[in-house]
Amino acid sequence: MNDVAPDTQMRRILMIEDLAEDRQIYRRYLKRHFGEGIAWREAETAAEGLAEIEQWSPDCVLLDYSLPDQDGLAVLQSLLGERARLPLPVVMLTGMGSESIAVQALKLGAMDYLVKDHITANALKRTVLNAMEKHNLVAELENSRGALERSHAELEARNADLRASKLELEREVGERRQVQQTLLESEKHFRKMAEFSASVIHNLGNVLTNMGTSIFQMRSVLEGSQLRNMLLAHGLIRDHLEDFDRFIVDHPKGKLLPKYLLSSGEHLQKEQERLNGELDLLNERLLMMRDIIEQQQTRAKDALKSNPLDLGSTVDKVVSLNEELIETYQIQVFTQHFATRPVFANRAKILQILINLVKNAIEAMAANPPDRHRHLILRTSDENHDRICLEIRDTGCGIEPEQLTNLFAYGYSTKKEGHGFGLPYCALAMKEMGGDIRATSEGVGRGTAFTLTFRSGRKLSHDGK
């Protein structure tokens, strides 16, 4: 077997643990994987650990829950900074049966936790690397979100200044009218930019929610993994290497071992396939977040171009991205792709539009009583020679007729906790792509349908490309 090339990146790890033998084991585990690429410091008490963090600024902290002077949760409380976030990645180490402590640690900002009795070299290495990577990703997302919020606040401040100037200029005489008109146009421009910034934050929130669901699914797979039982089986084999033939023939456990190994292997393969699927979804959502941010950055230059796009495959992609929500609320999805031509649209915009509409439809059906179906129907069709239609219909709570006229107004929402950003963004984005969107509902409890009309591109071939 070829040796894996050592990781040359220098990482600073702080171990806050009062048991010397445990510190020695963890240090040996990490040295085995990182070689000389690790700088290691140790602390036996919480006070020593906090002092090391302040002076040394480690890249990751392994924090034992049980310390002589205070517990690990109190240490996390001491580290909480701006926006109640930890300034560095922390992995909490707990004993058997301490899942409630681990949950509290995660709520306080710890990136992960490990049960001491189950710590292996590979698990420790993987957890440390994942904690640092996850912490960096969260920091980048927070920075992006902060920048967008600051931009939005600045634009709102500009709007307030312009409105004040407008009131003053309206009191002036005729020669100031041209200046007044210019300011009105400027105010309109900045308002649109402010509304768009709010829509971007809203769309990022949708994607982050889906990412959180994927992370929860992956953790569920790992916590219920067959790997621990497989290691127990390996232990039996190791203990009976010298009499293995007799062991698998005569011993009750040995007789079951071959079938168990085959079964566990199949389970592990399924776990790997599920984890790979969730990783693909996470990657897709990260790409979507990048597209959303790029759309904000390039909007002023109108740099986002429209291209021919297969509407059916795009619809299927959005359904797959919402698969967890669909399964959670037991929604039946029906897709009917009758369109023979692609649409002329921008991929980033259409993904954001469909994610908004599909998420709204799912939420509208979440409170359906048991005797009402939860059906989500997505149907594409050729309206005429230059237009393609997509209908998104649900069997949810429906909308009052008088609410339909305000549905796409900025800041208007039919949901108690809604902000009114999503649908106005959809309407604006459809208009920018040369299409339109309309909503229909027969009333409360009768469901809602959104119809999107796009410009068509070239004709699709028989394989849908």
For each residue, the residues with C-beta under 8 A, 3 or more apart:
1:
2:
3:
4:
5:
6: 34 35 36 37
7: 33 34 35 37
8: 37
9: 37
10: 37 38 39
11: 34 37 38 39 59 60 128 132
12: 38 39 41 56 57 58 59 60
13: 30 38 39 40 41 58 59 60 61 62 128
14: 41 42 43 49 52 53 56 58 60 61 62
15: 23 26 27 40 41 42 43 61 62
16: 42 43 44 45 46 48 49 52 61 62 63 64 67 72 75
17: 22 23 26 42 43 44 62 64 93
18: 44 45 64 66 67 68
19: 22 23 64
20: 23 24
21: 24 25
22: 17 19 25 26 64 116
23: 15 17 19 20 26 27 42
24: 20 21 27 28
25: 21 22 28 29 119
26: 15 17 22 23 29 30 62 119 124
27: 15 23 24 30 31 40 42
28: 24 25 31 32
29: 25 26 32 33 119 120 121 124 125
30: 13 26 27 33 34 38 40 124 125 128
31: 27 28 34 35 38 40
32: 28 29 121
33: 7 29 30 121 125
34: 6 7 11 30 31 37 38 125
35: 6 7 31 38
36: 6
37: 6 7 8 9 10 11 34
38: 10 11 12 13 30 31 34 35
39: 10 11 12 13
40: 13 15 27 30 31
41: 12 13 14 15 52 56 58
42: 14 15 16 17 23 27
43: 14 15 16 17 48 49 51 52
44: 16 17 18 48 68
45: 16 18 48 49 67 68 69
46: 16 49 50 67 69 70 71 72 74 75 78
47: 50 51 69
48: 16 43 44 45 51 52
49: 14 16 43 45 46 52 53 61 63 67 75
50: 46 47 53 54 75 78 79
51: 43 47 48 54 55
52: 14 16 41 43 48 49 55 56 58
53: 14 49 50 56 57 58 61 79 88
54: 50 51 57
55: 51 52
56: 12 14 41 52 53
57: 12 53 54 88
58: 12 13 14 41 52 53 61 88
59: 11 12 13 88 89 132
60: 11 12 13 14 88 89 90 91 128 131 132
61: 13 14 15 16 49 53 58 88 89 90 91
62: 13 14 15 16 17 26 91 93 128
63: 16 49 72 75 76 90 91 92 93 110
64: 16 17 18 19 22 67 72 93
65: 71 72 73 92 93 94 95 98 101 105
66: 18 71 72 95
67: 16 18 45 46 49 64 70 71 72 75
68: 18 44 45
69: 45 46 47
70: 46 67 74 75
71: 46 65 66 67 74 75
72: 16 46 63 64 65 66 67 75 76 92 93 101 105
73: 65 76 77 101 104 105 108
74: 46 70 71 77 78
75: 16 46 49 50 63 67 70 71 72 78 79
76: 63 72 73 79 80 86 90 92 105 108 109 110
77: 73 74 80 108
78: 46 50 74 75
79: 50 53 75 76 86 87 88 90 109
80: 76 77 84 85 86 108 109
81: 84 85 86 87
82: 85
83: 142
84: 80 81 109
85: 80 81 82 109 138 142
86: 76 79 80 81 89 90 108 109 110 135
87: 79 81
88: 53 57 58 59 60 61 79 135
89: 59 60 61 86 111 131 132 134 135
90: 60 61 63 76 79 86 105 109 110 111 131
91: 60 61 62 63 110 111 112 113 114 127 128 131
92: 63 65 72 76 101 102 105 106 110 112 113 114
93: 17 62 63 64 65 72 113 114 116 119
94: 65 98 99 101 102 105 113 114 115 116
95: 65 66 98 115 116 117
96: 115 116 117
97:
98: 65 94 95 101 102 115
99: 94 102 103
100: 103 104
101: 65 72 73 92 94 98 104 105
102: 92 94 98 99 105 106 113 115
103: 99 100 106 107
104: 73 100 101 107 108
105: 65 72 73 76 90 92 94 101 102 108 110 113
106: 92 102 103 109 110 112 113
107: 103 104
108: 73 76 77 80 86 104 105
109: 76 79 80 84 85 86 90 106
110: 63 76 86 90 91 92 105 106 113
111: 89 90 91 130 131 132 134 135
112: 91 92 106 127 130 131 134
113: 91 92 93 94 102 105 106 110
114: 91 92 93 94 118 119 123 124 127
115: 94 95 96 98 102 118 119
116: 22 93 94 95 96 119
117: 95 96
118: 114 115 123 228
119: 25 26 29 93 114 115 116 123 124
120: 29 123 124
121: 29 32 33 124 125
122: 125 126
123: 114 118 119 120 126 127
124: 26 29 30 114 119 120 121 127 128
125: 29 30 33 34 121 122 128 129
126: 122 123 129 130
127: 91 112 114 123 124 130 131
128: 11 13 30 60 62 91 124 125 131 132
129: 125 126 132 133
130: 111 112 126 127 133 134
131: 60 89 90 91 111 112 127 128 134 135
132: 11 59 60 89 111 128 129 135 136
133: 129 130 136 137
134: 89 111 112 130 131 137 138
135: 86 88 89 111 131 132 138 139
136: 132 133 139 140
137: 133 134 140 141
138: 85 134 135 141 142
139: 135 136 142 143
140: 136 137 143 144
141: 137 138 144 145 208 289
142: 83 85 138 139 145 146
143: 139 140 146 147
144: 140 141 147 148 204 293
145: 141 142 148 149 201 204
146: 142 143 149 150
147: 143 144 150 151
148: 144 145 151 152 197 200 201 204 296
149: 145 146 152 153 201
150: 146 147 153 154
151: 147 148 154 155 197
152: 148 149 155 156 194 197 198 201
153: 149 150 156 157
154: 150 151 157 158
155: 151 152 158 159 190 193 194 197
156: 152 153 159 160 194
157: 153 154 160 161
158: 154 155 161 162 190
159: 155 156 162 163 187 190 191 194
160: 156 157 163 164
161: 157 158 164 165
162: 158 159 165 166 183 186 187 190
163: 159 160 166 167 187
164: 160 161 167 168
165: 161 162 168 169 183
166: 162 163 169 170 180 183 184 187
167: 163 164 170 171
168: 164 165 171 172
169: 165 166 172 176 179 180 183
170: 166 167 180
171: 167 168
172: 168 169 175 176 180
173: 176
174: 177
175: 172 178
176: 169 172 173 179 180
177: 174 180 181
178: 175 181 182
179: 169 176 182 183
180: 166 169 170 172 176 177 183 184
181: 177 178 184 185
182: 178 179 185 186
183: 162 165 166 169 179 180 186 187
184: 166 180 181 187 188
185: 181 182 188 189
186: 162 182 183 189 190
187: 159 162 163 166 183 184 190 191
188: 184 185 191 192
189: 185 186 192 193
190: 155 158 159 162 186 187 193 194
191: 159 187 188 194 195
192: 188 189 195 196
193: 155 189 190 196 197 299 300
194: 152 155 156 159 190 191 197 198
195: 191 192 198 199 410 421 424
196: 192 193 199 200 296 299 425 428
197: 148 151 152 155 193 194 200 201 296
198: 152 194 195 201 202 419 421
199: 195 196 202 203 421 422 424 425 428
200: 148 196 197 203 204 292 293 295 296
201: 145 148 149 152 197 198 204 205 421
202: 198 199 205 206 419 421 422 425
203: 199 200 206 207 292 352 355 356 422 425
204: 144 145 148 200 201 207 208 289 292 293
205: 201 202 208 209
206: 202 203 209 210 355 356 359 422
207: 203 204 210 211 285 288 289 292 355
208: 141 204 205 211 212 289
209: 205 206 212 213
210: 206 207 213 214 281 285 321 322 324 325
211: 207 208 214 215 282 285 286
212: 208 209 215 216
213: 209 210 216 217 324 325
214: 210 211 217 218 278 281 282 285 324
215: 211 212 218 219 282
216: 212 213 219 220
217: 213 214 220 221 274 278 324
218: 214 215 221 222 275 278 279
219: 215 216 222 223
220: 216 217 223 224
221: 217 218 224 225 271 274 275 278
222: 218 219 225 275
223: 219 220
224: 220 221
225: 221 222 228 268 271
226: 229 230 264 267 268 271
227: 230 231 268
228: 118 225 231 232
229: 226 232 233 264
230: 226 227 233 234 261 264 265 268
231: 227 228 234 235
232: 228 229 235 236
233: 229 230 236 237 257 260 261 264
234: 230 231 237 238
235: 231 232 238 239
236: 232 233 239 240 247 253 254 257
237: 233 234 240 241 244 257
238: 234 235 241
239: 235 236
240: 236 237 243 244 247 251 254
241: 237 238 244
242:
243: 240 246 247
244: 237 240 241 247 248
245: 248 249
246: 243 249 250 251
247: 236 240 243 244 250 251 254
248: 244 245 251 254 255 257 258
249: 245 246 254 255
250: 246 247 254 255
251: 240 246 247 248 254 255
252: 255 256
253: 236 256 257
254: 236 240 247 248 249 250 251 257
255: 248 249 250 251 252
256: 252 253 259 260
257: 233 236 237 248 253 254 260 261
258: 248 261 262
259: 256 262 263
260: 233 256 257 263 264
261: 230 233 257 258 264 265
262: 258 259 265 266
263: 259 260 266 267
264: 226 229 230 233 260 261 267 268
265: 230 261 262 268 269
266: 262 263 269 270
267: 226 263 264 270 271
268: 225 226 227 230 264 265 271 272
269: 265 266 272 273
270: 266 267 273 274
271: 221 225 226 267 268 274 275
272: 268 269 275 276
273: 269 270 276 277
274: 217 221 270 271 277 278
275: 218 221 222 271 272 278 279
276: 272 273 279 280
277: 273 274 280 281
278: 214 217 218 221 274 275 281 282
279: 218 275 276 282 283
280: 276 277 283 284
281: 210 214 277 278 284 285 320 321 323
282: 211 214 215 278 279 285 286
283: 279 280 286 287
284: 280 281 287 288 317 321
285: 207 210 211 214 281 282 288 289 321
286: 211 282 283 289 290
287: 283 284 290 291
288: 207 284 285 291 292 348 351 352 355
289: 141 204 207 208 285 286 292 293
290: 286 287 293 294
291: 287 288 294 295 347 348 351
292: 200 203 204 207 288 289 295 296 348 352
293: 144 200 204 289 290 296 297
294: 290 291 297 298 304 348
295: 200 291 292 298 299 304 348 349
296: 148 196 197 200 292 293 299
297: 293 294
298: 294 295 301 302 303 304
299: 193 196 295 296 302 303 304
300: 193
301: 298
302: 298 299
303: 298 299
304: 294 295 298 299 346 348 349
305: 346
306: 344 345 346 433 434 455
307: 344 345 346 347 457
308: 342 343 344 457 458
309: 314 342 343 344 345 347 350 457
310: 313 314 342 460 464 465
311: 314 315 337 339 342 343 350 380 388 390 454
312: 315 316 335 337 339 380 464
313: 310 316 317 464
314: 309 310 311 317 318 347 350 351 354
315: 311 312 318 319 335 337 354 378 380 390
316: 312 313 319 320 335
317: 284 313 314 320 321 351
318: 314 315 321 322 351 354 355 358
319: 315 316 322 323 326 333 335 358 378
320: 281 316 317 323
321: 210 281 284 285 317 318 355
322: 210 318 319 325 326 355 358 359 362
323: 281 319 320 326 327
324: 210 213 214 217 327 328
325: 210 213 322 328 329 331 359 362
326: 319 322 323 329 331 333 362 376
327: 323 324 330
328: 324 325
329: 325 326 362 365 366 374
330: 327 374
331: 325 326 362 365 374 375 376
332: 373 374 375 376
333: 319 326 376 377 378
334: 375 376 377 378
335: 312 315 316 319 377 378 379
336: 377 378 379 380
337: 311 312 315 379 380 464
338: 379 380 381 382
339: 311 312 343 380 381 382 388 389 460
340: 382 459 460
341: 382 388 456 457 458 459 460
342: 308 309 310 311 388 456 457 458 460
343: 308 309 311 339 350 388 435 454 455 456 457
344: 306 307 308 309 433 434 454 455 456 457
345: 306 307 309 349 350 433 435 454 455
346: 304 305 306 307 349 350 429 433
347: 291 307 309 314 350 351
348: 288 291 292 294 295 304 351 352
349: 295 304 345 346 352 353 429 432 433
350: 309 311 314 343 345 346 347 353 354 429 433
351: 288 291 314 317 318 347 348 354 355
352: 203 288 292 348 349 355 356 425 426 429
353: 349 350 356 357 425 426 429 430 437 452
354: 314 315 318 350 351 357 358 392
355: 203 206 207 288 318 321 322 351 352 358 359
356: 203 206 352 353 359 360 422 423 425 426
357: 353 354 360 361 392 426 450
358: 318 319 322 354 355 361 362 376 378 392
359: 206 322 325 355 356 362 363
360: 356 357 363 364 422 423
361: 357 358 364 365 376 392 394 396 448
362: 322 325 326 329 331 358 359 365 366 376 394
363: 359 360 366 396 415
364: 360 361 394 396 397 398 447 448
365: 329 331 361 362 368 374 376 394 395 396 397
366: 329 362 363 396
367: 397
368: 365 372 373 374 395 396 397
369: 372
370:
371:
372: 368 369 395 445
373: 332 368 395
374: 329 330 331 332 365 368 395 396
375: 331 332 334 393 394 395
376: 326 331 332 333 334 358 361 362 365 392 393 394
377: 333 334 335 336 391 392 393 394
378: 315 319 333 334 335 336 358 390 391 392 393
379: 335 336 337 338 390 391 393
380: 311 312 315 336 337 338 339 388 389 390
381: 338 339 388 389 391
382: 338 339 340 341 387 388 389 456
383: 387 388 389 453
384: 387
385: 456
386: 455 456
387: 382 383 384 453 454 455 456
388: 311 339 341 342 343 380 381 382 383 453 454 455 456
389: 339 380 381 382 383 451 452 453 454
390: 311 315 378 379 380 451 452 454
391: 377 378 379 381 449 450 451 452
392: 354 357 358 361 376 377 378 449 450 451 452
393: 375 376 377 378 379 447 448 449 450
394: 361 362 364 365 375 376 377 447 448 449
395: 365 368 372 373 374 375 447
396: 361 363 364 365 366 368 374 447 448
397: 364 365 367 368 444 445
398: 364 441 442 443 444 445 446 447 448
399: 403 404 407 414 439 441 443 444 448
400: 403 404 443 444
401: 404 441 443
402: 405
403: 399 400 406 407 414
404: 399 400 401 407 439 440 441
405: 402
406: 403 409 412
407: 399 403 404 412 414 423 439
408: 412 423 424 426 427 437 439
409: 406 412 420 424
410: 195 420 421 424
411: 419 420 421 424
412: 406 407 408 409 420 424
413: 418 419 420
414: 399 403 407 418
415: 363 418
416:
417:
418: 413 414 415 422
419: 198 202 411 413 422
420: 409 410 411 412 413 423 424
421: 195 198 199 201 202 410 411 424 425
422: 199 202 203 206 356 360 418 419 425 426
423: 356 360 407 408 420 426 427
424: 195 199 408 409 410 411 412 420 421 427 428
425: 196 199 202 203 352 353 356 421 422 428 429
426: 352 353 356 357 408 422 423 429 430 437
427: 408 423 424 430 431 436 437
428: 196 199 424 425 431 432
429: 346 349 350 352 353 425 426 432 433
430: 353 426 427 433 435 436 437 452 453
431: 427 428 434 435 436
432: 349 428 429
433: 306 344 345 346 349 350 429 430 454 455
434: 306 344 431 454 455
435: 343 345 430 431 452 453 454 455
436: 427 430 431 452 453
437: 353 408 426 427 430 450 451 452 453
438: 450 451
439: 399 404 407 408 448 449 450 451
440: 404 448 449 451
441: 398 399 401 404 446 447 448 449
442: 398 446 447
443: 398 399 400 401 446
444: 397 398 399 400
445: 372 397 398
446: 398 441 442 443
447: 364 393 394 395 396 398 441 442
448: 361 364 393 394 396 398 399 439 440 441
449: 391 392 393 394 439 440 441
450: 357 391 392 393 437 438 439
451: 389 390 391 392 437 438 439 440
452: 353 389 390 391 392 430 435 436 437
453: 383 387 388 389 430 435 436 437
454: 311 343 344 345 387 388 389 390 433 434 435
455: 306 343 344 345 386 387 388 433 434 435
456: 341 342 343 344 382 385 386 387 388
457: 307 308 309 341 342 343 344
458: 308 341 342
459: 340 341
460: 310 339 340 341 342 464 465
461: 464 465
462:
463:
464: 310 312 313 337 460 461
465: 310 460 461
